[in-house]
Amino acid sequence: MRHVTADEIDAALDFPALIEALRQAFSGGFVAPMRHHHAIERAGEAAATHLLMPAWTITPQAGGAYLGTKLVNVFPGNNARGLPAVLGLYVLQSGVTGQPLATLDGTRLTHWRTAAASALAARFLARADSSKLLIVGAGALAPFLARAHASVRPIKSIAVWNHRREGAEKLAQTLGAGGFDARAVDDLEPAAREADIISCATLSTVPLIAGAWLREGQHVDLVGAFNMRMREADDAALKRARIFVDTGAALSEGGDVALGLRSGAIARADIVGDLAALCGGAAGRGSPIEITLFKSLGASIEDLAAAMLIWRRASGVSNPL
């Protein structure tokens, strides 16, 4: 059994191929049970989270017989330690024999598949002429989100806002070195008003994006706020938008949509659909002027689809034993 490192994952993947792999996975042939979600109290710092996320394929059309599980730890206190807040490991196994095939760097796998899921949603929901991207949050996921959105929409400029200015500047420099016209911004409101796509990936416990700032035709991508103590957009933003989620788990877990439902700010009928529905042909953006919103909680289907693509490309094996 081999271990696939972060560098090997980077070498094996590109966003067009991964986005297509996710589209096929959400079109059918995968089983994804509810993830196990455990809070771990930490003295003197925010609570940590331990996640177990299994999935497996059930049809040959899914790309072979595989099963896999991702183990994820989210330790917000790691920022002060100079460590990533999100760490993980993925175990890929044969769906024929159960034989372990590989372990994969779960953190890098998560970066790629999360960004690809947001881009897949944007392909259905963001205006085709979207050219201005705002990235809110400058963590490890942020550059992946920028590259993923740019792979599906003609992004010409990227604004970066972070609660610490130095983080925004560092990310803008990284994106600039990658060929993007990127800049750090200090004031979030005007940046949000100007953007065509707003992509948030933070651990904020208070809303960052106000509905009053949104204008016609925008697309809002909410990737952070993975538990009920976190929030990236306020109730007004939810009320103004046509809402989509990655999976039904986003209706009861994570901030934003789940919190809006719990408070009564929005109703279940306000959730238009999920990625499976969109990939199955359901209508996405309905008009050039409507505001769309996608809430990503993270799905084990995404992990397995990405792991299968990495395994095939890194090992040269099209099917498991």
Secondary structure, 3 states (H helix, E strand, C coil): CEEECHHHHHHHCCHHHHHHHHHHHHCCCEECCCCEEEEECCCCCCCEEEEEEEEEECCHHHCCCEEEEEEEEECHHHHHHCCCCEEEEEEEEECCCCCEEEEEEHHHHHHHHHHHHHHHHHHHHCCCCCCEEEEECCCCCHHHHHHHHHHHCCCCEEEEECCCHHHHHHHHHHHHHCCCCEEECCCHHHHHHHCCEEEECCCCCCCCECHHHCCCCCEEEECCCCCCCCCCECHHHHHHEEEEECCHHHHCCCCCHHHHHHHCCCCHHHEEEEHHHHHCCCCCCCCCCCEEEEECCCCHHHHHHHHHHHHHHHHCCCCCC
